[in-house]
């Protein structure tokens, strides 16, 4: 322990002796005394005490003046926040030079493709030169400073620029000095002779006479139009009727319109069956048509007869058909632009109606006191109302923006609903040519087939986005979002929809020739039957049968399923 204390004292005295002047050599030296092991038990002695010198243990480092202590300035900086000296700004870069850099790579640049000098060009000047170049094919040379050059330099179509004297799109050409003179209008006091600002120009020609070549072309066009008009105004094709049964009347003198009573069910009953079931198999085929069938209708109330229309007639196809309330007459709408009234028993054409447009749908007014009136949806966006007694148009409903596809009577026949190619649904009061309800949403599609439910509360609309939509048919005609029937493909085809008599099922054909049957409550697709080789355009559920469904298709066949 004494040796360690001695070495510390000697180290401190040596360190101090190097830095302190020689005048301190006469200071008192501490005597080295062997410590007594019992010193802490003895009282302190008065007199001399031991003092420790201050130790400096940091080593002495020499400063090398050859090392540069200036601030390094990054050459890629564009702004500095202090004022650097000239030597700092132009000092060489640290590190060795890259020997593999080419002259182009070593050149200073502030963008990927080189060095762009700052320049100012306001937005208007840039847009003016851009539009001038796109319109006339020339613009000012951007590499030439126009403020310091005496003449403008152009790029692009230089000859065009010299011809137009460098006009831009925002500068107009030379102004016309001479204005067209008008005929003097007279005095304002003379009312008959005063022309005022409505006076004609002095050099204005009232009649422009066509040249010889133009006159020849006009004569040819006129002759074609007259010929076409004569063809259109020709009389309709002659109708003919063929009876396919042996006798028109039975032994009691009754025609086939008489409702049979020996078929196992009461066809004259007004009540619907209590419970309906799914049809499972085909039991009969009617194959009289040679081309596609476009529609079928059952005889009113009894349903013991079936009326069909097709595309196999000798002139133009039949688009739609409709019975009157008793079934003794029916209307047909064809692409020959005629609506024809027929006698159901004899097959004779009673009368014809036309407004030179193609009828797309036709409906008798179901009221007993209005059986002489019918409405037809036309290709010229109108719904036309005819009186079969006079053969004249008595009303026109002109509000749709596209061809009218369907007409359906609702609310005890006081109103009717129409759909159109304009993707809207309109509700009309009878004999009032202004729609009181207009339904059109951006998400709606055209609905070319509409059917009223047996209870009269719902409208089933075949939408062109491959689903059947249900609208209320009583007050507000709102869309029932909970009743949407999907799973079939009908886009582009007006496939008719129908209900089962007890409102348990919804049936529809589709583009694949299949008969689709949904549950009304759950909207679940219950059954699919391959019914036709081509489009199954219509499906009807017999109003008195529990499971009999009639379908027709573009393969020319009509089938009965049970």
C-alpha angles and dihedrals in degrees: 000000000000091000092054093050090048093053092050091051092049092048091052093047091050093048092048093047092061096053103030123077122254091255088080093061090093094064120123117277120219114240117231108234126183105244118242116231090218096047093112090060094056128079119257116273120232119228130046120022131193118255127197121220122229111261124216107198097172112111118238113250124195118226115232111214093193093074114095112239098180124122116268113231118207108230092213092063117108098189134034126193096216139045107264122200125249092252091053094049095048099035115128118262117262117251133035122301118258104250093198097061115110122222091258092051093046093052115102115262137168099196137038096265099041141286119329118199115221113256134170123226119161122228095251094055092047093049091044093054092042093053092043091053093048092047105036101017098240138085140170115285104255093203093064120077103229092196093065100035122082097216132035119252119211136199127207118020097018094172091054090050092053090046093052092039090238096300115171128213090262093055121077124224126248112316120243109247097194119068124202110262121232128214111263110262100213128227121331091224090066102073097187096051099035113110101167115169090349094068117126124247117261093238095041117125117218097200127034109207114209120236122248094265092047091049091054092051091048091051091051092049092048092049091051092050093049091049092049091048092053090052092051093049093052117120117271119265116278113262123228133187129205123197111212099188125082099236127026092206132037127228091279093052094253121142125221089266088075111107110243119232101192102070099098097257134069105252091181094059118115093205122093123230115275096229131017128201137204117270112237111178143027114254104173143015128203107202105173097118121085095199137032119313112231101188147356131203130188122226110268117270099345101047092204092130130053125211119198135182126199148168098259099092119120098250118018134352123262113242106188142001134196135186124218118237096274096038093234092117136028138189127225128198117203140181088247084081093249133120110205131195115214136191107238095209102045099025092228122147107241102185143344131224130191142159093186092261130105113260113221100183138008134196136179116225102255094216113109093227092049101051089121092065129075136170129216130195110226137203091243092069094259135117108217124200119207134189109219091204095061098021091226134125108255101176141012126202105201112173106101122102096211142031112305112242107177141018120194126178117223141167097045090315093296090115139026133206123220132191127198146184087262087079093244138118119217130189120209136191110231113268093003110111095207121083113233094195126043120183118187128143128180089241095052123107132200113288109204097172127050130174130186116226119244091251091051094235103105141046117211109207123191104221123203091232090075099264140097114236124203121216127185111252102199119059121343100016090221124175112254100223092188092061108065118140116204140163102084133093115233105141108144097013131092096223110182119236127211141179131227112250092251093048092242098119142031119211131195140159123229143203092271093060094253130138110227122200122192132186110247097216101044099025087225118152102242106176142009123195126188096232106162140019091231134025115332096220101178141021125187128186111213108246095223101036126084098217111005116121126178121208134183131191146182089264087079096249133119115203136194119214130193 
